[in-house]
């Protein structure tokens, strides 16, 4: 796996982890905050 593939894989993993972790705060977040969430 080259560096770009490793980078992309890790970026997807981190984005997914962020989304999963943020679920507990999403109800109290504004639309602007929710719009800034990672897209995976």
mmJSON file of the N, C-alpha and C atoms, coordinates in Angstrom:
{"data_MODEL":{"atom_site":{
"group_PDB":["ATOM","ATOM","ATOM","ATOM","ATOM","ATOM","ATOM","ATOM","ATOM","ATOM","ATOM","ATOM","ATOM","ATOM","ATOM","ATOM","ATOM","ATOM","ATOM","ATOM","ATOM","ATOM","ATOM","ATOM","ATOM","ATOM","ATOM","ATOM","ATOM","ATOM","ATOM","ATOM","ATOM","ATOM","ATOM","ATOM","ATOM","ATOM","ATOM","ATOM","ATOM","ATOM","ATOM","ATOM","ATOM","ATOM","ATOM","ATOM","ATOM","ATOM","ATOM","ATOM","ATOM","ATOM","ATOM","ATOM","ATOM","ATOM","ATOM","ATOM","ATOM","ATOM","ATOM","ATOM","ATOM","ATOM","ATOM","ATOM","ATOM","ATOM","ATOM","ATOM","ATOM","ATOM","ATOM","ATOM","ATOM","ATOM","ATOM","ATOM","ATOM","ATOM","ATOM","ATOM","ATOM","ATOM","ATOM","ATOM","ATOM","ATOM","ATOM","ATOM","ATOM","ATOM","ATOM","ATOM","ATOM","ATOM","ATOM","ATOM","ATOM","ATOM","ATOM","ATOM","ATOM","ATOM","ATOM","ATOM","ATOM","ATOM","ATOM","ATOM","ATOM","ATOM","ATOM","ATOM","ATOM","ATOM","ATOM","ATOM"],
"id":[1,2,3,4,5,6,7,8,9,10,11,12,13,14,15,16,17,18,19,20,21,22,23,24,25,26,27,28,29,30,31,32,33,34,35,36,37,38,39,40,41,42,43,44,45,46,47,48,49,50,51,52,53,54,55,56,57,58,59,60,61,62,63,64,65,66,67,68,69,70,71,72,73,74,75,76,77,78,79,80,81,82,83,84,85,86,87,88,89,90,91,92,93,94,95,96,97,98,99,100,101,102,103,104,105,106,107,108,109,110,111,112,113,114,115,116,117,118,119,120],
"type_symbol":["N","C","C","N","C","C","N","C","C","N","C","C","N","C","C","N","C","C","N","C","C","N","C","C","N","C","C","N","C","C","N","C","C","N","C","C","N","C","C","N","C","C","N","C","C","N","C","C","N","C","C","N","C","C","N","C","C","N","C","C","N","C","C","N","C","C","N","C","C","N","C","C","N","C","C","N","C","C","N","C","C","N","C","C","N","C","C","N","C","C","N","C","C","N","C","C","N","C","C","N","C","C","N","C","C","N","C","C","N","C","C","N","C","C","N","C","C","N","C","C"],
"label_atom_id":["N","CA","C","N","CA","C","N","CA","C","N","CA","C","N","CA","C","N","CA","C","N","CA","C","N","CA","C","N","CA","C","N","CA","C","N","CA","C","N","CA","C","N","CA","C","N","CA","C","N","CA","C","N","CA","C","N","CA","C","N","CA","C","N","CA","C","N","CA","C","N","CA","C","N","CA","C","N","CA","C","N","CA","C","N","CA","C","N","CA","C","N","CA","C","N","CA","C","N","CA","C","N","CA","C","N","CA","C","N","CA","C","N","CA","C","N","CA","C","N","CA","C","N","CA","C","N","CA","C","N","CA","C","N","CA","C","N","CA","C"],
"label_alt_id":[null,null,null,null,null,null,null,null,null,null,null,null,null,null,null,null,null,null,null,null,null,null,null,null,null,null,null,null,null,null,null,null,null,null,null,null,null,null,null,null,null,null,null,null,null,null,null,null,null,null,null,null,null,null,null,null,null,null,null,null,null,null,null,null,null,null,null,null,null,null,null,null,null,null,null,null,null,null,null,null,null,null,null,null,null,null,null,null,null,null,null,null,null,null,null,null,null,null,null,null,null,null,null,null,null,null,null,null,null,null,null,null,null,null,null,null,null,null,null,null],
"label_comp_id":["UNK","UNK","UNK","UNK","UNK","UNK","UNK","UNK","UNK","UNK","UNK","UNK","UNK","UNK","UNK","UNK","UNK","UNK","UNK","UNK","UNK","UNK","UNK","UNK","UNK","UNK","UNK","UNK","UNK","UNK","UNK","UNK","UNK","UNK","UNK","UNK","UNK","UNK","UNK","UNK","UNK","UNK","UNK","UNK","UNK","UNK","UNK","UNK","UNK","UNK","UNK","UNK","UNK","UNK","UNK","UNK","UNK","UNK","UNK","UNK","UNK","UNK","UNK","UNK","UNK","UNK","UNK","UNK","UNK","UNK","UNK","UNK","UNK","UNK","UNK","UNK","UNK","UNK","UNK","UNK","UNK","UNK","UNK","UNK","UNK","UNK","UNK","UNK","UNK","UNK","UNK","UNK","UNK","UNK","UNK","UNK","UNK","UNK","UNK","UNK","UNK","UNK","UNK","UNK","UNK","UNK","UNK","UNK","UNK","UNK","UNK","UNK","UNK","UNK","UNK","UNK","UNK","UNK","UNK","UNK"],
"label_asym_id":["A","A","A","A","A","A","A","A","A","A","A","A","A","A","A","A","A","A","A","A","A","A","A","A","A","A","A","A","A","A","A","A","A","A","A","A","A","A","A","A","A","A","A","A","A","A","A","A","A","A","A","A","A","A","A","A","A","A","A","A","A","A","A","A","A","A","A","A","A","A","A","A","A","A","A","A","A","A","A","A","A","A","A","A","A","A","A","A","A","A","A","A","A","A","A","A","A","A","A","A","A","A","A","A","A","A","A","A","A","A","A","A","A","A","A","A","A","A","A","A"],
"label_entity_id":["1","1","1","1","1","1","1","1","1","1","1","1","1","1","1","1","1","1","1","1","1","1","1","1","1","1","1","1","1","1","1","1","1","1","1","1","1","1","1","1","1","1","1","1","1","1","1","1","1","1","1","1","1","1","1","1","1","1","1","1","1","1","1","1","1","1","1","1","1","1","1","1","1","1","1","1","1","1","1","1","1","1","1","1","1","1","1","1","1","1","1","1","1","1","1","1","1","1","1","1","1","1","1","1","1","1","1","1","1","1","1","1","1","1","1","1","1","1","1","1"],
"label_seq_id":[1,1,1,2,2,2,3,3,3,4,4,4,5,5,5,6,6,6,7,7,7,8,8,8,9,9,9,10,10,10,11,11,11,12,12,12,13,13,13,14,14,14,15,15,15,16,16,16,17,17,17,18,18,18,19,19,19,20,20,20,21,21,21,22,22,22,23,23,23,24,24,24,25,25,25,26,26,26,27,27,27,28,28,28,29,29,29,30,30,30,31,31,31,32,32,32,33,33,33,34,34,34,35,35,35,36,36,36,37,37,37,38,38,38,39,39,39,40,40,40],
"pdbx_PDB_ins_code":[null,null,null,null,null,null,null,null,null,null,null,null,null,null,null,null,null,null,null,null,null,null,null,null,null,null,null,null,null,null,null,null,null,null,null,null,null,null,null,null,null,null,null,null,null,null,null,null,null,null,null,null,null,null,null,null,null,null,null,null,null,null,null,null,null,null,null,null,null,null,null,null,null,null,null,null,null,null,null,null,null,null,null,null,null,null,null,null,null,null,null,null,null,null,null,null,null,null,null,null,null,null,null,null,null,null,null,null,null,null,null,null,null,null,null,null,null,null,null,null],
"Cartn_x":[0.86,0.0,0.905,0.609,1.434,0.911,1.632,1.274,-0.114,-0.484,-1.801,-2.909,-2.755,-3.767,-3.858,-2.716,-2.698,-3.332,-3.019,-3.598,-5.116,-5.581,-7.024,-7.737,-7.143,-7.74,-7.846,-6.771,-6.781,-7.765,-7.863,-8.805,-10.241,-10.556,-11.903,-12.165,-11.179,-11.326,-11.56,-10.776,-10.913,-12.239,-12.652,-13.941,-15.087,-15.046,-16.093,-16.086,-14.898,-14.802,-15.352,-15.052,-15.566,-17.09,-17.663,-19.115,-19.75,-19.186,-19.73,-19.637,-18.52,-18.335,-19.225,-19.449,-20.209,-21.707,-22.179,-23.617,-24.221,-23.461,-24.003,-24.15,-23.502,-23.585,-24.44,-24.811,-25.482,-26.796,-27.547,-28.842,-28.692,-27.571,-27.358,-26.541,-26.202,-25.35,-26.197,-25.671,-26.384,-26.221,-27.03,-26.962,-25.592,-24.967,-23.629,-22.599,-22.68,-21.746,-21.961,-23.212,-23.514,-23.057,-23.146,-22.716,-21.206,-20.468,-19.011,-18.474,-19.367,-18.932,-18.264,-17.358,-16.702,-17.708,-17.428,-18.247,-17.472,-18.027,-17.371,-18.238],
"Cartn_y":[-1.17,0.0,1.232,2.159,3.36,4.39,5.478,6.485,7.081,7.327,7.915,6.96,5.701,4.72,4.619,4.603,4.525,5.78,6.93,8.193,8.181,7.799,7.762,6.778,5.627,4.632,5.18,5.786,6.334,7.496,8.325,9.444,8.935,7.876,7.286,6.717,6.036,5.458,6.558,7.623,8.71,9.445,9.649,10.291,9.479,8.185,7.302,7.296,7.288,7.31,8.618,9.727,11.019,11.024,10.566,10.546,9.689,8.526,7.63,8.283,8.899,9.526,10.755,11.498,12.749,12.523,11.316,11.037,11.463,11.316,11.663,13.175,13.983,15.436,16.067,15.306,15.843,16.55,16.062,16.663,18.112,18.447,19.796,20.675,20.181,20.932,21.709,22.863,23.674,23.062,23.554,23.079,23.355,24.486,24.804,23.794,23.401,22.401,21.073,20.665,19.391,19.397,20.543,20.639,20.489,20.764,20.657,19.271,18.331,16.967,16.327,15.387,14.701,13.949,13.895,13.125,11.845,10.709,9.427,8.592],
"Cartn_z":[0.0,0.0,0.0,-0.896,-0.925,0.07,0.214,1.219,0.993,-0.264,-0.542,-0.118,-0.412,-0.011,1.505,2.169,3.636,4.238,3.663,4.134,3.98,2.796,2.534,3.459,3.692,4.577,5.995,6.483,7.836,7.939,6.908,6.914,7.009,6.276,6.359,7.752,8.321,9.657,10.696,10.63,11.596,11.429,10.183,9.934,10.502,10.299,10.813,12.341,12.948,14.408,14.966,14.292,14.727,14.695,13.596,13.45,14.539,14.776,15.8,17.18,17.493,18.793,18.955,17.889,17.956,18.095,17.839,17.909,19.244,20.328,21.645,21.838,20.997,21.1,19.999,19.003,17.817,18.142,19.108,19.434,19.902,20.53,21.029,20.108,18.932,18.008,17.0,16.604,15.604,14.223,13.286,11.902,11.301,11.669,11.155,11.618,12.875,13.41,12.707,12.569,11.915,10.453,9.794,8.395,8.256,9.323,9.281,9.605,9.841,10.158,8.941,9.191,8.081,7.201,5.936,4.978,4.628,5.013,4.709,3.821],
"occupancy":[1.0,1.0,1.0,1.0,1.0,1.0,1.0,1.0,1.0,1.0,1.0,1.0,1.0,1.0,1.0,1.0,1.0,1.0,1.0,1.0,1.0,1.0,1.0,1.0,1.0,1.0,1.0,1.0,1.0,1.0,1.0,1.0,1.0,1.0,1.0,1.0,1.0,1.0,1.0,1.0,1.0,1.0,1.0,1.0,1.0,1.0,1.0,1.0,1.0,1.0,1.0,1.0,1.0,1.0,1.0,1.0,1.0,1.0,1.0,1.0,1.0,1.0,1.0,1.0,1.0,1.0,1.0,1.0,1.0,1.0,1.0,1.0,1.0,1.0,1.0,1.0,1.0,1.0,1.0,1.0,1.0,1.0,1.0,1.0,1.0,1.0,1.0,1.0,1.0,1.0,1.0,1.0,1.0,1.0,1.0,1.0,1.0,1.0,1.0,1.0,1.0,1.0,1.0,1.0,1.0,1.0,1.0,1.0,1.0,1.0,1.0,1.0,1.0,1.0,1.0,1.0,1.0,1.0,1.0,1.0],
"B_iso_or_equiv":[0.0,0.0,0.0,0.0,0.0,0.0,0.0,0.0,0.0,0.0,0.0,0.0,0.0,0.0,0.0,0.0,0.0,0.0,0.0,0.0,0.0,0.0,0.0,0.0,0.0,0.0,0.0,0.0,0.0,0.0,0.0,0.0,0.0,0.0,0.0,0.0,0.0,0.0,0.0,0.0,0.0,0.0,0.0,0.0,0.0,0.0,0.0,0.0,0.0,0.0,0.0,0.0,0.0,0.0,0.0,0.0,0.0,0.0,0.0,0.0,0.0,0.0,0.0,0.0,0.0,0.0,0.0,0.0,0.0,0.0,0.0,0.0,0.0,0.0,0.0,0.0,0.0,0.0,0.0,0.0,0.0,0.0,0.0,0.0,0.0,0.0,0.0,0.0,0.0,0.0,0.0,0.0,0.0,0.0,0.0,0.0,0.0,0.0,0.0,0.0,0.0,0.0,0.0,0.0,0.0,0.0,0.0,0.0,0.0,0.0,0.0,0.0,0.0,0.0,0.0,0.0,0.0,0.0,0.0,0.0],
"pdbx_formal_charge":[null,null,null,null,null,null,null,null,null,null,null,null,null,null,null,null,null,null,null,null,null,null,null,null,null,null,null,null,null,null,null,null,null,null,null,null,null,null,null,null,null,null,null,null,null,null,null,null,null,null,null,null,null,null,null,null,null,null,null,null,null,null,null,null,null,null,null,null,null,null,null,null,null,null,null,null,null,null,null,null,null,null,null,null,null,null,null,null,null,null,null,null,null,null,null,null,null,null,null,null,null,null,null,null,null,null,null,null,null,null,null,null,null,null,null,null,null,null,null,null],
"auth_seq_id":[1,1,1,2,2,2,3,3,3,4,4,4,5,5,5,6,6,6,7,7,7,8,8,8,9,9,9,10,10,10,11,11,11,12,12,12,13,13,13,14,14,14,15,15,15,16,16,16,17,17,17,18,18,18,19,19,19,20,20,20,21,21,21,22,22,22,23,23,23,24,24,24,25,25,25,26,26,26,27,27,27,28,28,28,29,29,29,30,30,30,31,31,31,32,32,32,33,33,33,34,34,34,35,35,35,36,36,36,37,37,37,38,38,38,39,39,39,40,40,40],
"auth_comp_id":["UNK","UNK","UNK","UNK","UNK","UNK","UNK","UNK","UNK","UNK","UNK","UNK","UNK","UNK","UNK","UNK","UNK","UNK","UNK","UNK","UNK","UNK","UNK","UNK","UNK","UNK","UNK","UNK","UNK","UNK","UNK","UNK","UNK","UNK","UNK","UNK","UNK","UNK","UNK","UNK","UNK","UNK","UNK","UNK","UNK","UNK","UNK","UNK","UNK","UNK","UNK","UNK","UNK","UNK","UNK","UNK","UNK","UNK","UNK","UNK","UNK","UNK","UNK","UNK","UNK","UNK","UNK","UNK","UNK","UNK","UNK","UNK","UNK","UNK","UNK","UNK","UNK","UNK","UNK","UNK","UNK","UNK","UNK","UNK","UNK","UNK","UNK","UNK","UNK","UNK","UNK","UNK","UNK","UNK","UNK","UNK","UNK","UNK","UNK","UNK","UNK","UNK","UNK","UNK","UNK","UNK","UNK","UNK","UNK","UNK","UNK","UNK","UNK","UNK","UNK","UNK","UNK","UNK","UNK","UNK"],
"auth_asym_id":["A","A","A","A","A","A","A","A","A","A","A","A","A","A","A","A","A","A","A","A","A","A","A","A","A","A","A","A","A","A","A","A","A","A","A","A","A","A","A","A","A","A","A","A","A","A","A","A","A","A","A","A","A","A","A","A","A","A","A","A","A","A","A","A","A","A","A","A","A","A","A","A","A","A","A","A","A","A","A","A","A","A","A","A","A","A","A","A","A","A","A","A","A","A","A","A","A","A","A","A","A","A","A","A","A","A","A","A","A","A","A","A","A","A","A","A","A","A","A","A"],
"auth_atom_id":["N","CA","C","N","CA","C","N","CA","C","N","CA","C","N","CA","C","N","CA","C","N","CA","C","N","CA","C","N","CA","C","N","CA","C","N","CA","C","N","CA","C","N","CA","C","N","CA","C","N","CA","C","N","CA","C","N","CA","C","N","CA","C","N","CA","C","N","CA","C","N","CA","C","N","CA","C","N","CA","C","N","CA","C","N","CA","C","N","CA","C","N","CA","C","N","CA","C","N","CA","C","N","CA","C","N","CA","C","N","CA","C","N","CA","C","N","CA","C","N","CA","C","N","CA","C","N","CA","C","N","CA","C","N","CA","C","N","CA","C"],
"pdbx_PDB_model_num":[1,1,1,1,1,1,1,1,1,1,1,1,1,1,1,1,1,1,1,1,1,1,1,1,1,1,1,1,1,1,1,1,1,1,1,1,1,1,1,1,1,1,1,1,1,1,1,1,1,1,1,1,1,1,1,1,1,1,1,1,1,1,1,1,1,1,1,1,1,1,1,1,1,1,1,1,1,1,1,1,1,1,1,1,1,1,1,1,1,1,1,1,1,1,1,1,1,1,1,1,1,1,1,1,1,1,1,1,1,1,1,1,1,1,1,1,1,1,1,1]
}}}
